[in-house]
């Protein structure tokens, strides 16, 4: 189990927006995007689209899905599942915990574990 990383407060990411935690700060070497979905929950995926090198944080959030800004591949924020072409590989998920007002990221801990 990884040590949780404080990444701010729930007010730091507006609903429908995302924040990137750089790989050198989160300890994984890969940027991680924290999404505040329309269901009010926070989700974390590796920030790079599995189809092409594009930031998912720059994409569009609808419900609990994010659409890549380059070729419109969609991913489930809960499970990372690729939902449509051209992406066929899931995005890695990471656990996000809300502790009071604080957001904690558990890098390399699968969100659905």
Secondary structure, 3 states (H helix, E strand, C coil): CCCCEEEEEHHHCCCCCEEEECHHHHCCCCCEEEEECCCCCEEEEECECCCCCCEHHHCEEECCEEECCCCCCEEECCCCCECCCCCCCCCCEEEEEEECCEEEEECCCCCCC
